[in-house]
Amino acid sequence: MRSLDLTYALQDAAAEANVQKAVFAPDAATLATVGATDSDTTDRFRLWTTAGGQVRDLPHHPVMAAVPEAYDEDDDGTSAYSRDGRLLATDSWHEDRKPRVTVWDVHENRLRAELTLPDPVLGVSGFTFTPDGTRLAVAVTKSSGPGRPVARAVQLWNLGSGRQEYEIADTGAANLEISPDGSHLFTSAGERVDLAARTVERGVLGPGVIQDLEFSDDGSVLAVSLLQGTVTLWDGAGRRRLGGLSSTAATRGDDFGGRVAALRFSRDGRTLAAIVGDSKVQLWDVPARRRLGDPLRGSAGLLRALAFDARGRLHVSSSYRPHRVFDLAPEAVARALCERVGRDLTRAQWQQNVPDLPYRSVC
């Protein structure tokens, strides 16, 4: 159904863009990037409208924190959208070197809140919005005093008042997910935080080093990617394991560094996408618990972010190309395969690439 050869090496080789960070809104309507583009080689923050490709700046944007570190990041924890795509949060620094989180209303193009994190906060690891968009959970590192190890904490900030409501000590990580009902926070350190009781359970979501977490839109499934190159599926409470998804890279021993990042569900929850390695995308059929073909090459550069829109199209941002969109509908895949192969597929090729449609001539 959705196996396409997305090879763009020749296009990307001529590109002058250098996107260092990227994050899509949940509906893929907007894209926030940090870096240079083909038309503007200045490293700066940009907001893209994916439907028409318009680019704009957000007002009052401070200096981005440690942009070069983005080359090695496997998470999007320090840039996040609210569930409705209206609010965008990023970490930032001012001349006073105090860590901050800035939040914009991207629909009205205005600053919504600026959170100055108090001492002894050293930096921000990650953050995520509550489902209603009124609060932001911020994972921070804190100084514990001379000669003592750095401490972790999660702080809940009210975006209306700009004030911290409370802090939960000894928890937090780069990737955070709050369940769609707002009851629990999950971290890539394998923690489940009850936000009402403010209690922490550790060692949840099974063994293994967690890279990323993502809820389906309806909250019924929590996907967790592990360092060994697999994805596990859990119920919405994160207590019952529903099954596992293996990647081609993991099963074939491909050299991809164990990276399975940027997990994203399609809007209907039936398809899961992830970046595997540097430049490929793996798709899975979630109900069938199977891979949809081999990993697809999304760029000759480093992939930064993924998202599905309401039509089921896959949006991709990479270091060389800020935005691409791929139509993954079976009919579109069949047409693309015909164009690339130049003839009708064999029945075996059809079954591998377009199993959701009955075999027929398309060329």
Secondary structure, DSSP 8 states (H G I E B T S, - for coil): --------HHHHHT---EEEEEEE-TTSSEEEEEEE-SS--S-EEEEEETTTTEEE--TT--EES-GGGGGG----TTEEE-TTS-EEEEEEE-TT--EEEEEEETTTTEEEEEEE--TTEEEEEEEEE-TTSSEEEEEEEE---TTS--EEEEEEEETTTTEEEEEEES---S-EEE-TTSSEEEETTTEEEETTTTEEEES-S-SS-EEEEEE-TTSSEEEEEETTSEEEEEETTS-SEEEEEE-HHHHHT-SSTT-EEEEEE-TTSSEEEEEETTTEEEEEETTTTEE-SS-EE--SS-EEEEEE-TTS-EEEEESS-S-EEE--SHHHHHHHHHHHHSS---HHHHHHH-TTS------
